[in-house]
Amino acid sequence: MLKLKLHTEVVLTFLVFILLLFIGFNTDTTGDAGDSIVHYLYSHYSFTYPQFFFHHWAKPVFVLLTSPFAQFGFKGIVVFNSLCAALTALFTFYTARNLKIKNAYLVFVFIFFAPLYFKLIFSGLTEYLFGLFLILSIYFYTQAKPIRALILISFLPLVRSEGLLILGIFGFLLLLKRNFRLIPFLATGQMLYAFAGAFYYHDVLWVFNKIPYANLGSPYGKGELLDFVHRLNYVIEKPIYLLLVIGSAAVLFSLVKSRLKTLTDEKAMLILGSFVVVFVAHSIFWWLGIFNSMGLPRVLNGIIPVIAILALIGVETISSPIKNNILKNSLLVIVVLVVCYFPFTQRPEGVVFNSELFTINENKLIDEEVVPFLKKESPADLKKPVYFSHPYISMALAIDYFNPNTHREMQHVFTDTILPETIVIWDEWYSVMEGGVSLEQLKADKLFTLLNTFERQEQNRLITFAVFKRNH
């Protein structure tokens, strides 16, 4: 009779996954009101528009893997990201164990009590697949299976563009170890998609030429060089941040102590290197205002697994000098309690685990006021192309976001020949930033009549939607 041996970490991963599903199916959220929804829409409509499987912004590998889930609606992509998060924790545990870091189970705590990471699991964002690919690749490398690791990591730039930076880390490690014969495997994913997509783009180099961020500018402005030092705190909060700093310092100290002889060590290159290169790159991109950087903290969610391992090294660094087992275990308990408790504390800023954690006021305003108004006042007009830029309107009105016969972007509102009675839904962010249309422009144009305005206050921002109709 076959005996099934259940490992504790597998059981824990399964329970975490079930808990995430329970939260996801009992929470009305899309993670955010922008990219999360658009990524979902690309995956949802991918079988209608097969070219989306090669859409660089949508991310081809992400679309390929999420499209079956997205056919079941937004909850389908929540299931996918929940699975990615649970598996990320499991393979972060296995990687820490391969690296012989003590108390490896703590990575489950560091990952799921990183406030922003937890909050955005229930979204259509790409950072969770990125994190899974990253840690799986590092895991295979630490398992002495470098070819698997390199082939898998070669697809990472087609999950998120930061994958190019991670390829550089793996490539540099191979150069240091003089494993030149393995370097070509880093091109596997890019080459495969380059040739497959060439039939659509008629350009074998489309994987580079179509990168949407490859420009030395950004419509979102720029910030300070050290802004991401603060924004990392928003992602993981102070207890994990402190352990991360200690762990990173410990790895750096070991490098200096060995006079850089251990630079080829996976702990130094793959773990610390992946964290540093992504963190520094985003800091510079935002500081210089290049590559369409918005300075969003969530981009760091993709490197949460390596952050968790560095925090684990931080725990080992402060606990290893303690010889008394009772004191050592007490310290570990305190670490767990502080990390778990901190996200629930009220703070001037940051992600707080409370009843409003998953609330997206823009979506609620659309669902509760904008859509009911439209369905009551102008149901027949919704059959014409509707002009809007806010992605959630597509979901709320069940409109094909990509069909020009059902939806047109706001930037076309003054250039198209618009049918009488056409509905225009202006919002204060996407219509301005993406569409380039101000409320004053629409109000001043005699071709449009303002039907209603909807507002809701959110901290320092007044969420505004204005519904217009094209005159006869």
C-alpha positions as CSV (number, residue, x, y, z in Angstrom):
1,M,0.0,0.0,0.0
2,L,1.4,3.4,-1.0
3,K,2.1,5.7,1.9
4,L,1.7,9.4,1.4
5,K,4.2,11.4,3.5
6,L,2.8,14.9,4.2
7,H,5.6,17.4,4.9
8,T,4.8,20.2,7.3
9,E,5.7,22.9,4.8
10,V,3.4,21.4,2.2
11,V,0.5,21.2,4.6
12,L,1.2,24.8,5.7
13,T,1.2,26.0,2.1
14,F,-2.1,24.2,1.4
15,L,-3.7,25.8,4.4
16,V,-2.4,29.3,3.4
17,F,-3.7,28.8,-0.1
18,I,-7.2,27.8,1.2
19,L,-7.2,30.8,3.5
20,L,-6.2,33.1,0.6
21,L,-9.1,31.7,-1.5
22,F,-11.5,32.2,1.4
23,I,-10.4,35.9,1.7
24,G,-10.4,36.4,-2.1
25,F,-13.9,35.0,-2.6
26,N,-15.3,36.9,0.3
27,T,-13.7,40.2,-0.5
28,D,-14.9,42.6,-3.2
29,T,-11.6,44.0,-4.4
30,T,-9.5,44.3,-7.6
31,G,-6.3,45.2,-5.7
32,D,-6.1,48.5,-7.4
33,A,-8.2,50.5,-9.8
34,G,-5.7,50.6,-12.7
35,D,-3.1,48.1,-13.9
36,S,-4.6,45.2,-11.9
37,I,-7.8,45.5,-13.9
38,V,-6.1,46.1,-17.3
39,H,-3.9,43.0,-16.9
40,Y,-7.0,41.0,-16.1
41,L,-8.8,42.4,-19.1
42,Y,-5.9,41.4,-21.4
43,S,-6.0,37.9,-20.0
44,H,-9.8,37.7,-20.1
45,Y,-10.0,38.7,-23.7
46,S,-6.9,36.9,-24.9
47,F,-8.9,34.2,-26.7
48,T,-10.9,36.9,-28.5
49,Y,-7.7,38.8,-29.5
50,P,-4.9,36.2,-29.8
51,Q,-2.4,38.9,-30.4
52,F,-2.5,39.6,-26.7
53,F,-0.4,36.5,-26.1
54,F,2.4,38.6,-27.6
55,H,1.5,42.0,-26.1
56,H,4.5,43.4,-24.4
57,W,2.8,45.6,-21.9
58,A,0.3,42.9,-20.9
59,K,3.4,40.5,-20.6
60,P,3.2,37.5,-22.8
61,V,4.0,34.8,-20.2
62,F,1.6,36.3,-17.7
63,V,-1.2,36.4,-20.3
64,L,-0.4,32.8,-21.3
65,L,-0.6,31.4,-17.8
66,T,-3.4,33.5,-16.5
67,S,-5.8,33.4,-19.5
68,P,-7.5,30.1,-18.5
69,F,-8.1,31.5,-15.0
70,A,-9.3,34.9,-16.3
71,Q,-12.1,33.2,-18.3
72,F,-13.9,32.7,-15.0
73,G,-13.9,36.4,-14.2
74,F,-11.8,38.5,-11.9
75,K,-12.0,35.9,-9.2
76,G,-10.2,33.5,-11.5
77,I,-7.1,35.7,-11.6
78,V,-7.4,36.1,-7.8
79,V,-7.1,32.3,-7.6
80,F,-4.0,32.4,-9.8
81,N,-2.2,35.0,-7.8
82,S,-3.2,33.3,-4.5
83,L,-1.6,30.1,-5.9
84,C,1.5,32.0,-6.9
85,A,1.8,33.6,-3.5
86,A,1.4,30.3,-1.7
87,L,3.9,28.5,-3.9
88,T,6.3,31.5,-3.6
89,A,6.3,31.0,0.2
90,L,6.9,27.2,-0.1
91,F,9.9,27.6,-2.5
92,T,11.3,30.5,-0.4
93,F,11.2,28.0,2.5
94,Y,13.0,25.3,0.4
95,T,15.6,27.8,-0.9
96,A,16.3,29.0,2.7
97,R,16.7,25.4,3.7
98,N,19.0,24.7,0.8
99,L,21.1,27.6,1.9
100,K,21.2,26.1,5.4
101,I,19.6,29.2,7.0
102,K,18.0,28.4,10.3
103,N,14.3,28.8,11.2
104,A,13.3,28.7,7.6
105,Y,9.6,28.5,8.4
106,L,9.7,32.2,9.4
107,V,9.7,33.1,5.7
108,F,5.9,32.3,5.7
109,V,5.5,35.0,8.3
110,F,7.7,37.5,6.6
111,I,5.9,37.1,3.2
112,F,2.3,37.2,4.3
113,F,2.7,39.9,7.0
114,A,4.4,42.2,4.5
115,P,1.4,44.5,4.4
116,L,1.3,45.7,0.8
117,Y,2.3,42.2,-0.5
118,F,-0.6,40.7,1.3
119,K,-3.1,43.3,0.3
120,L,-2.4,43.1,-3.4
121,I,-2.5,39.3,-3.6
122,F,-6.1,39.7,-4.5
123,S,-5.4,41.5,-7.8
124,G,-4.5,41.0,-11.4
125,L,-1.0,42.3,-10.9
126,T,2.1,40.6,-12.4
127,E,4.4,40.9,-9.3
128,Y,3.3,37.6,-7.9
129,L,4.1,35.5,-10.9
130,F,7.4,37.4,-11.1
131,G,8.2,36.5,-7.5
132,L,7.4,32.9,-8.1
133,F,9.6,32.6,-11.2
134,L,12.4,34.4,-9.3
135,I,12.4,32.2,-6.3
136,L,11.9,29.0,-8.3
137,S,14.9,29.8,-10.4
138,I,17.0,30.5,-7.3
139,Y,15.7,27.3,-5.7
140,F,16.7,25.2,-8.8
141,Y,20.1,26.9,-8.7
142,T,20.7,26.0,-5.1
143,Q,19.6,22.5,-5.9
144,A,22.5,22.2,-8.3
145,K,20.1,22.3,-11.3
146,P,21.4,25.3,-13.1
147,I,20.0,24.6,-16.5
148,R,16.4,24.4,-15.1
149,A,17.1,27.7,-13.2
150,L,18.5,29.5,-16.3
151,I,15.7,28.4,-18.6
152,L,13.0,29.4,-16.2
153,I,14.6,32.8,-15.4
154,S,15.0,33.5,-19.1
155,F,11.2,33.9,-19.3
156,L,11.2,36.5,-16.4
157,P,11.4,39.6,-18.6
158,L,8.2,38.5,-20.3
159,V,6.5,38.5,-16.9
160,R,7.9,41.9,-15.8
161,S,10.5,44.0,-17.5
162,E,12.7,44.0,-14.3
163,G,13.5,40.5,-15.3
164,L,16.2,41.8,-17.5
165,L,18.0,43.0,-14.4
166,I,17.7,39.6,-12.8
167,L,19.1,38.0,-16.0
168,G,22.1,40.3,-15.5
169,I,22.6,38.9,-11.9
170,F,22.5,35.3,-13.1
171,G,24.7,36.1,-16.1
172,F,27.3,37.8,-13.8
173,L,27.3,34.9,-11.5
174,L,28.0,32.5,-14.4
175,L,30.8,34.7,-15.5
176,L,32.4,34.7,-12.1
177,K,32.1,31.0,-11.9
178,R,33.4,30.8,-15.5
179,N,30.4,28.6,-16.5
180,F,30.4,30.1,-20.0
181,R,28.7,27.2,-21.6
182,L,25.6,27.8,-19.5
183,I,25.2,31.5,-20.4
184,P,23.3,30.8,-23.7
185,F,20.4,29.2,-21.7
186,L,19.6,32.7,-20.4
187,A,18.4,33.6,-23.8
188,T,15.9,30.6,-24.1
189,G,12.7,32.5,-23.2
190,Q,13.5,35.6,-25.2
191,M,14.5,33.6,-28.3
192,L,11.4,31.4,-28.1
193,Y,9.1,34.3,-27.9
194,A,11.1,36.4,-30.4
195,F,10.5,33.8,-33.1
196,A,6.9,33.0,-32.2
197,G,6.0,36.7,-32.1
198,A,7.8,37.5,-35.3
199,F,4.9,36.0,-37.2
200,Y,2.7,38.7,-35.8
201,Y,5.1,41.7,-35.6
202,H,7.2,40.8,-38.6
203,D,10.1,41.7,-36.4
204,V,12.3,39.0,-34.7
205,L,13.6,41.6,-32.3
206,W,10.1,42.6,-31.1
207,V,10.9,41.4,-27.5
208,F,13.3,44.4,-27.3
209,N,11.8,46.9,-29.8
210,K,8.3,46.7,-28.3
211,I,9.3,47.2,-24.7
212,P,6.8,49.9,-23.6
213,Y,9.1,51.4,-21.0
214,A,12.1,52.0,-23.3
215,N,12.0,55.7,-23.3
216,L,14.0,58.3,-21.4
217,G,11.0,60.1,-19.9
218,S,7.8,59.6,-17.9
219,P,4.5,61.4,-17.9
220,Y,4.3,60.8,-14.1
221,G,7.1,63.1,-13.2
222,K,10.0,62.2,-10.9
223,G,11.0,62.2,-7.3
224,E,13.9,62.0,-4.9
225,L,16.7,59.4,-5.1
226,L,15.9,58.0,-1.7
227,D,12.1,57.9,-2.1
228,F,12.2,54.1,-2.3
229,V,14.0,53.8,1.0
230,H,10.7,55.1,2.5
231,R,8.5,53.2,0.1
232,L,10.1,49.9,1.0
233,N,8.8,50.6,4.5
234,Y,5.3,50.9,3.0
235,V,5.7,47.5,1.5
236,I,7.1,45.5,4.4
237,E,7.0,47.8,7.5
238,K,9.5,48.4,10.2
239,P,10.0,45.0,11.9
240,I,10.8,43.2,8.6
241,Y,12.7,46.2,7.3
242,L,15.0,46.1,10.4
243,L,15.6,42.4,9.9
244,L,16.2,43.0,6.2
245,V,18.9,45.7,6.9
246,I,20.6,43.4,9.5
247,G,20.5,40.4,7.1
248,S,21.8,42.5,4.1
249,A,24.6,43.9,6.3
250,A,25.5,40.4,7.5
251,V,25.9,39.2,3.9
252,L,27.9,42.2,2.9
253,F,30.1,41.8,6.0
254,S,30.8,38.2,5.0
255,L,31.8,39.4,1.6
256,V,34.3,42.0,2.9
257,K,35.6,39.6,5.5
258,S,36.4,37.0,2.8
259,R,37.9,39.7,0.6
260,L,35.2,39.0,-2.0
261,K,36.2,35.4,-2.4
262,T,32.6,34.2,-1.6
263,L,31.1,36.6,-4.2
264,T,30.0,33.5,-6.2
265,D,28.0,32.3,-3.2
266,E,24.3,32.1,-4.0
267,K,23.4,34.0,-0.8
268,A,25.5,36.9,-1.9
269,M,24.7,37.0,-5.6
270,L,21.3,35.6,-6.2
271,I,19.6,36.7,-3.0
272,L,21.2,40.0,-2.1
273,G,22.0,40.8,-5.7
274,S,18.4,40.4,-6.9
275,F,17.2,42.6,-4.1
276,V,19.8,45.3,-4.6
277,V,19.6,45.5,-8.4
278,V,15.8,45.9,-8.5
279,F,15.7,48.3,-5.5
280,V,18.5,50.5,-6.9
281,A,17.1,50.4,-10.4
282,H,13.6,51.6,-9.4
283,S,15.2,54.3,-7.2
284,I,17.2,55.6,-10.1
285,F,14.3,55.3,-12.6
286,W,12.0,57.4,-10.4
287,W,14.7,59.9,-9.5
288,L,15.6,60.5,-13.1
289,G,11.9,60.3,-14.3
290,I,12.7,57.7,-17.0
291,F,11.2,54.4,-18.3
292,N,7.6,55.6,-17.4
293,S,8.4,55.2,-13.7
294,M,5.5,56.1,-11.4
295,G,7.5,55.5,-8.3
296,L,5.0,52.9,-7.1
297,P,5.9,50.9,-4.0
298,R,4.2,47.8,-5.3
299,V,6.9,47.1,-7.8
300,L,9.0,45.8,-4.9
301,N,6.4,43.1,-4.2
302,G,8.1,41.0,-7.0
303,I,11.3,40.6,-4.8
304,I,9.5,39.8,-1.6
305,P,10.9,36.2,-1.5
306,V,14.5,37.4,-1.5
307,I,13.6,40.1,1.0
308,A,12.1,37.3,3.2
309,I,15.3,35.3,3.0
310,L,17.5,38.4,3.9
311,A,15.2,39.1,6.9
312,L,15.6,35.4,7.9
313,I,19.4,35.9,7.7
314,G,18.8,39.0,10.0
315,V,17.1,36.8,12.5
316,E,19.9,34.3,12.4
317,T,22.5,37.0,12.8
318,I,20.9,38.4,16.0
319,S,20.0,35.0,17.5
320,S,23.2,33.0,16.7
321,P,25.3,34.6,19.5
322,I,22.6,33.5,22.1
323,K,23.6,30.1,23.5
324,N,20.7,29.6,25.8
325,N,17.9,27.8,23.9
326,I,15.2,29.2,26.1
327,L,16.4,32.8,25.4
328,K,16.9,32.0,21.7
329,N,13.4,30.5,21.3
330,S,11.9,33.5,23.2
331,L,13.6,35.8,20.8
332,L,12.1,34.0,17.9
333,V,8.6,34.1,19.4
334,I,9.0,37.9,20.0
335,V,10.0,38.4,16.4
336,V,7.0,36.5,15.1
337,L,4.6,38.3,17.4
338,V,6.0,41.8,16.5
339,V,6.0,41.1,12.8
340,C,2.4,39.7,12.9
341,Y,1.0,42.4,15.2
342,F,2.6,45.4,13.5
343,P,0.3,45.5,10.4
344,F,-2.7,45.8,12.6
345,T,-1.5,48.9,14.4
346,Q,-2.8,52.3,13.5
347,R,-0.2,54.4,11.8
348,P,-0.1,57.8,10.1
349,E,0.6,56.1,6.8
350,G,1.0,52.6,5.5
351,V,-1.2,49.6,4.9
352,V,-3.2,48.8,7.9
353,F,-5.0,45.4,8.4
354,N,-8.5,46.6,9.2
355,S,-12.0,46.5,7.7
356,E,-11.0,49.0,5.0
357,L,-8.0,47.1,3.8
358,F,-9.5,46.0,0.5
359,T,-11.8,48.9,-0.1
360,I,-11.3,50.7,-3.5
361,N,-13.5,53.8,-3.3
362,E,-13.3,54.5,-7.0
363,N,-14.8,51.1,-7.8
364,K,-17.5,51.5,-5.2
365,L,-18.4,54.9,-6.5
366,I,-18.7,53.4,-10.0
367,D,-20.8,50.5,-8.8
368,E,-23.0,52.4,-6.4
369,E,-23.7,55.6,-8.2
370,V,-22.2,56.0,-11.8
371,V,-23.5,52.7,-13.2
372,P,-27.0,52.8,-11.6
373,F,-27.4,56.3,-13.0
374,L,-26.4,55.3,-16.5
375,K,-28.6,52.2,-16.6
376,K,-31.6,54.3,-15.4
377,E,-31.1,57.4,-17.5
378,S,-29.4,56.2,-20.7
379,P,-29.5,52.4,-21.1
380,A,-30.0,52.5,-24.9
381,D,-27.0,54.8,-25.3
382,L,-24.7,52.3,-23.7
383,K,-25.0,50.2,-26.8
384,K,-23.0,52.8,-28.7
385,P,-19.2,53.2,-28.1
386,V,-18.8,54.6,-24.6
387,Y,-15.8,57.0,-24.1
388,F,-13.9,56.5,-20.8
389,S,-10.4,55.8,-19.5
390,H,-11.0,54.3,-16.1
391,P,-10.5,50.5,-16.5
392,Y,-13.1,49.4,-13.9
393,I,-15.9,50.9,-16.0
394,S,-15.4,48.2,-18.5
395,M,-16.0,45.5,-15.8
396,A,-18.9,47.4,-14.2
397,L,-20.7,47.8,-17.5
398,A,-19.6,44.5,-19.0
399,I,-18.1,46.3,-22.0
400,D,-15.4,44.8,-24.2
401,Y,-12.5,47.1,-23.3
402,F,-10.7,46.4,-26.6
403,N,-13.5,46.6,-29.1
404,P,-13.7,50.1,-30.7
405,N,-17.4,49.5,-31.3
406,T,-18.1,49.3,-27.5
407,H,-15.3,51.4,-25.9
408,R,-13.2,54.3,-27.0
409,E,-10.4,56.0,-25.0
410,M,-10.8,59.6,-23.8
411,Q,-8.0,60.9,-26.0
412,H,-10.2,60.3,-29.0
413,V,-13.2,62.3,-27.7
414,F,-12.3,65.5,-29.6
415,T,-11.0,63.8,-32.8
416,D,-13.6,61.1,-33.5
417,T,-16.9,61.7,-35.3
418,I,-19.1,60.9,-32.4
419,L,-22.7,59.7,-32.7
420,P,-25.4,61.8,-31.0
421,E,-26.4,60.6,-27.5
422,T,-22.9,59.0,-27.0
423,I,-21.9,58.7,-23.4
424,V,-18.6,60.1,-22.1
425,I,-17.5,59.2,-18.6
426,W,-14.7,61.5,-17.4
427,D,-12.6,60.8,-14.2
428,E,-10.1,63.0,-12.5
429,W,-7.1,60.6,-12.9
430,Y,-7.1,58.3,-16.0
431,S,-8.9,60.7,-18.2
432,V,-6.3,63.4,-17.5
433,M,-3.1,61.3,-17.2
434,E,-3.8,58.8,-19.9
435,G,-6.4,60.6,-22.0
436,G,-5.1,64.1,-21.7
437,V,-8.6,65.5,-21.3
438,S,-9.5,67.9,-18.5
439,L,-13.0,68.5,-17.1
440,E,-12.9,72.1,-18.2
441,Q,-12.3,71.1,-21.8
442,L,-15.4,68.9,-21.8
443,K,-17.5,71.6,-20.0
444,A,-16.4,74.2,-22.5
445,D,-17.3,72.2,-25.5
446,K,-20.8,72.9,-26.7
447,L,-21.1,69.5,-28.3
448,F,-21.4,67.9,-24.9
449,T,-23.9,68.2,-22.1
450,L,-23.0,67.4,-18.5
451,L,-25.6,65.0,-17.1
452,N,-24.2,64.4,-13.6
453,T,-21.2,64.5,-11.4
454,F,-20.2,62.0,-8.7
455,E,-17.7,62.6,-6.0
456,R,-16.2,60.8,-3.0
457,Q,-13.5,62.0,-0.7
458,E,-10.5,59.7,-0.1
459,Q,-7.9,61.0,2.3
460,N,-6.2,63.8,0.4
461,R,-7.9,63.1,-2.9
462,L,-11.4,63.9,-4.2
463,I,-12.5,61.1,-6.5
464,T,-14.6,62.6,-9.3
465,F,-16.6,61.1,-12.2
466,A,-18.5,63.3,-14.6
467,V,-21.0,61.9,-17.1
468,F,-21.5,63.8,-20.4
469,K,-23.7,63.1,-23.4
470,R,-23.0,64.1,-27.0
471,N,-25.7,66.6,-28.2
472,H,-27.8,66.0,-31.3
